[in-house]
């Protein structure tokens, strides 16, 4: 079979009918000297996928094939590729390209490059729009393909490519470690990984949740303390306690932020990685004065942080809790509709790609 000029995927054609996925022929960008093609083995389902297809983060050019928690096998490499080789099992996350020449990229901050391209929904110079991992193959720049350590299961490691990196990077940059008290707010798809990584980094770990029934799961994920934020005056016993709060919730617009800020230690940080569709609550500058607190945020992470994250995950047994779903029009519809209802414990991973794409090329 000749090497294909197009791939196949499951795409959304309308924000109004955001769960109606259709099999689509996908045209990848022009193959470059540093590009690799990956035959997809599995792909995690990220909240970003849902925000994108529903239009919650704004109108997008459709049709679009989403998915950016990808694990697969390299089957084609450009002539200048040195970071992977044909046959390697690799991961791809939410970013697929950067200029790699600006001062931002050269300081290992390529995730903030002004010229970055996302794994899906970004337009290349040739006019092609990038397409994601609910597909037979993806085409990526080698710098954004990451070697998966042996003995890590593809289906559970896939969500680390975005969700794992999203929680690991800010804690790693904040030098979270022994002697620090870290609270993870929101025990869900991001939060259950945040708890595991905070514990792996050596912190004393607290889980903050409005749902008392999440306690057992939180403790299994590494929390040493569980605080129910739906109880009256929950925050009062914890004033000046936390060095770092990792906020993974996407309903921050409903929070009484003053309560959360009051639990931070002097110069403590309330760090956002959950990204709600709505604006953050209004606050006054004076709310930060009594403890010198800060509110911050971050965007995924850099290649060195991905490599480090995978090392930490392997050493400490950090795993996504996943429900495997057969990729396809029906599977995509089911998973995204259930995610919309928060009916998942804690992540979905699409599998069964050989069944969905029985005629795809798997060797160069």
C-alpha positions in Angstrom: 0.0 0.0 0.0 1.5 3.4 -0.9 2.2 5.9 1.8 -1.0 8.0 2.2 -1.3 11.7 1.4 -4.3 12.0 3.8 -5.2 10.5 7.2 -8.6 9.6 8.7 -10.2 10.9 11.8 -13.5 11.7 13.6 -14.4 15.3 13.4 -17.0 17.8 14.7 -18.8 19.9 12.0 -20.8 22.2 14.2 -20.6 23.8 17.7 -24.4 23.4 18.0 -24.0 19.6 17.3 -20.8 19.3 19.1 -21.2 15.6 19.9 -22.0 14.5 16.4 -18.7 13.1 15.2 -18.2 12.1 11.5 -15.5 10.1 9.9 -13.4 12.6 7.9 -10.5 12.6 5.5 -7.8 14.7 7.0 -5.0 16.5 5.1 -1.8 16.9 7.2 0.6 19.8 6.7 3.4 19.5 4.2 6.0 17.0 5.5 9.1 18.8 6.7 12.7 17.9 7.4 12.0 17.7 11.2 8.6 16.1 11.0 7.5 12.7 12.0 4.3 10.7 11.3 2.8 8.7 14.2 0.3 5.9 13.9 -2.0 6.5 16.8 -2.4 3.7 19.4 -4.6 5.6 21.9 -5.6 9.2 22.8 -6.9 10.6 26.1 -10.0 12.8 26.2 -9.2 16.3 27.6 -11.5 18.9 28.9 -9.9 21.2 26.3 -11.5 19.0 23.6 -14.9 19.7 25.1 -14.4 23.4 25.5 -13.2 23.6 21.9 -16.0 21.6 20.2 -18.8 23.3 22.2 -17.4 26.7 21.4 -16.9 27.5 25.0 -13.5 29.0 24.3 -14.8 30.8 21.2 -15.8 29.9 17.7 -13.4 27.6 15.8 -12.8 26.8 12.2 -14.7 23.6 11.6 -14.7 20.7 10.8 -12.1 19.8 13.4 -10.6 16.6 14.7 -9.6 17.2 18.3 -7.5 15.1 20.8 -4.1 16.0 22.2 -3.1 13.2 24.6 -1.6 10.9 22.0 0.5 7.8 22.3 1.6 6.0 19.1 4.4 4.6 17.0 6.7 6.6 14.8 6.4 5.3 11.2 8.1 8.0 9.2 10.8 10.6 9.9 12.2 13.6 8.1 15.9 13.7 7.1 16.9 16.0 9.9 15.1 14.1 12.7 17.4 13.1 15.6 15.1 12.9 18.7 13.2 9.8 17.7 13.4 7.0 15.2 11.0 4.7 13.3 9.4 2.2 15.7 9.7 4.3 18.8 6.6 4.6 21.1 6.1 8.3 21.7 3.7 10.7 23.2 2.3 14.0 21.8 0.6 16.6 23.9 -1.3 19.8 23.3 1.5 21.6 21.4 3.0 20.4 18.2 5.3 23.2 17.0 7.2 26.3 18.0 9.8 28.5 16.3 12.6 27.1 18.6 14.7 30.1 17.8 13.3 33.0 19.9 14.5 33.8 23.5 11.4 32.2 24.9 12.1 28.9 23.2 15.8 29.0 24.0 15.0 29.3 27.7 13.0 26.1 27.7 9.7 28.0 27.6 8.6 27.0 24.1 5.1 26.4 25.5 4.8 30.2 25.5 6.3 30.8 22.1 4.4 33.5 20.1 4.7 31.3 17.1 3.5 28.0 18.7 1.1 25.7 17.0 -1.4 23.6 18.8 -1.9 19.9 18.1 -5.3 20.7 16.6 -6.9 23.9 15.4 -3.8 25.9 14.4 -3.2 27.0 10.8 0.2 26.3 9.3 2.0 28.4 6.8 0.7 26.2 4.0 -2.9 26.9 5.1 -3.5 23.5 6.5 -5.2 23.4 9.9 -3.6 20.9 12.4 -5.8 18.0 13.4 -5.7 16.0 16.6 -5.5 12.4 17.9 -9.1 11.1 17.3 -7.4 10.1 14.1 -5.5 7.3 12.3 -2.2 9.3 12.4 -0.8 12.6 13.4 2.1 14.6 12.0 4.3 16.4 14.5 7.6 18.2 14.8 10.1 15.9 16.4 10.7 18.3 19.4 7.1 17.7 20.4 7.3 13.9 20.4 8.3 12.4 23.7 9.8 8.9 24.4 7.5 6.8 26.6 9.4 4.8 29.2 9.1 1.1 29.0 6.6 -0.6 31.4 4.2 2.4 31.3 0.9 1.4 29.8 -0.1 3.5 26.8 -3.8 4.0 27.9 -2.8 5.3 31.3 0.2 7.3 30.2 -1.8 9.1 27.4 -3.5 11.6 29.7 -0.1 12.6 31.1 0.7 14.2 27.8 -1.6 17.1 28.6 -3.4 16.7 32.0 -0.2 15.3 33.7 2.0 18.0 32.3 -0.5 20.7 33.1 -0.3 19.9 36.8 3.3 18.8 37.0 4.9 21.8 35.3 3.7 24.6 37.7 4.7 22.5 40.8 8.0 21.6 39.3 8.7 25.3 38.5 7.6 26.3 42.0 10.2 23.8 43.4 7.5 21.9 45.3 9.2 19.4 47.7 9.7 18.3 51.2 8.6 20.7 53.9 6.0 22.4 51.7 2.2 22.2 52.1 0.3 21.8 48.8 -3.4 21.8 48.4 -5.0 20.5 45.2 -8.4 22.0 44.6 -10.8 19.9 42.6 -10.5 16.1 42.6 -11.2 15.2 39.0 -9.3 14.6 35.7 -6.6 17.1 36.6 -6.8 16.9 40.3 -6.3 13.2 40.8 -3.0 13.6 38.9 -2.1 16.8 40.8 -2.4 14.9 44.1 -0.2 12.1 42.9 2.5 14.4 41.5 2.5 16.6 44.6 3.0 13.5 46.8 5.7 12.2 44.4 7.6 15.5 44.7 7.6 15.2 48.5 5.1 17.7 49.7 2.5 17.4 52.4 -0.6 17.0 50.4 -4.1 18.3 51.1 -7.2 17.7 48.9 -9.8 20.4 48.7 -13.2 19.4 47.5 -16.9 20.4 47.8 -17.8 16.7 47.6 -17.3 14.7 50.7 -17.6 11.4 48.7 -14.3 12.2 46.9 -12.4 11.5 50.1 -11.6 7.9 49.5 -10.3 8.6 46.0 -8.3 11.6 47.1 -6.5 9.5 49.8 -5.8 6.8 47.3 -4.2 9.4 45.0 -1.8 10.5 47.7 -3.6 13.1 49.8 -2.8 13.0 53.5 -5.6 15.4 54.4 -9.1 16.0 53.0 -11.0 19.3 53.4 -14.6 19.7 52.5 -15.1 23.2 51.1 -18.9 23.1 51.1 -19.0 23.2 54.9 -19.6 26.6 56.6 -16.4 28.5 57.5 -14.3 25.6 56.1 -11.4 28.0 55.6 -11.0 29.3 59.1 -8.9 26.5 60.6 -6.6 26.6 57.6 -5.6 30.3 57.6 -1.9 30.9 56.6 -1.4 27.1 55.9 -0.7 26.4 52.2 2.4 27.3 50.3 0.7 26.4 47.0 -2.8 25.8 46.0 -3.2 24.0 42.6 -6.6 24.9 41.3 -7.7 22.3 38.8 -11.5 23.2 38.9 -13.2 24.7 35.9 -15.9 26.3 38.0 -13.7 29.0 39.6 -16.2 31.7 38.6 -18.5 30.3 41.3 -15.8 30.4 44.1 -15.6 32.8 47.1 -11.9 33.5 46.2 -11.3 35.5 49.4 -11.8 32.3 51.4 -9.2 30.4 49.4 -6.7 33.2 49.4 -7.0 33.4 53.2 -5.6 29.8 53.5 -2.4 30.7 51.8 0.8 31.1 53.8 2.8 34.3 53.5 3.6 34.8 49.8 1.6 31.7 49.0 0.4 31.1 45.5 -3.1 30.2 44.1 -2.3 28.7 40.8 -4.9 28.1 38.1 -4.7 25.2 35.6 -8.5 24.7 35.4 -9.8 26.9 32.7 -13.5 27.8 33.0 -15.5 29.3 30.1 -16.5 32.2 32.5 -14.4 35.0 33.9 -12.8 34.7 37.3 -14.6 36.3 40.2 -14.0 40.0 40.9 -11.5 40.7 43.6 -9.9 43.8 45.2 -6.2 44.5 45.5 -6.7 44.7 49.3 -7.6 41.0 49.4 -3.9 40.2 48.7 -2.4 42.5 51.3 -2.8 40.5 54.6 -0.6 37.6 53.4 1.1 38.8 50.2 -0.6 36.1 48.2 -0.5 35.7 44.4 -2.8 34.3 41.8 -1.0 32.8 38.8 -1.6 30.4 35.9 0.3 28.4 33.4 0.1 26.7 30.0 1.1 23.0 29.7 4.9 22.7 30.0 8.2 22.4 28.2 10.0 19.4 26.6 12.4 19.1 29.6 9.5 19.1 31.9 7.7 16.4 29.9 10.8 14.2 30.2 11.1 14.9 33.9 7.4 14.3 34.5 7.6 10.8 32.8 10.7 10.0 35.0 8.8 11.0 38.1 5.7 9.1 37.1 7.6 5.9 36.4 9.6 6.1 39.6 6.6 6.8 41.8 3.9 4.9 40.0 1.8 7.9 39.0 -1.0 6.8 36.8 -4.1 8.2 35.3 -7.3 6.5 36.3 -8.9 5.8 32.9 -12.0 4.3 31.4 -11.1 2.9 27.9 -13.6 3.6 25.1 -13.5 2.3 21.5 -12.7 5.2 19.3 -15.3 5.9 16.6 -18.3 8.1 15.9 -20.3 6.4 18.7 -17.4 6.2 21.1 -16.5 9.9 20.7 -20.1 10.9 21.1 -20.5 8.9 24.3 -17.3 10.0 25.9 -17.7 13.7 25.2 -21.4 13.8 26.3 -20.5 12.0 29.5 -17.5 14.3 30.1 -20.0 17.3 29.7 -22.0 15.7 32.5 -18.9 15.0 34.6 -19.8 11.4 34.4 -16.2 10.0 34.3 -13.8 8.6 36.9 -11.4 10.3 36.1 -10.3 10.2 32.5 -11.4 8.6 29.2 -8.8 7.1 26.8 -9.8 6.1 23.3 -8.4 2.8 22.2 -9.1 0.3 19.5 -7.6 2.3 16.7 -6.7 -0.7 14.6 -10.4 -1.7 14.6 -11.5 1.8 13.8 -9.0 2.2 11.0 -8.5 -1.3 9.7 -6.9 -0.2 6.4 -4.5 2.4 7.7 -0.8 2.3 7.0 1.2 1.2 10.0 4.7 1.0 8.4 6.5 3.5 6.2 
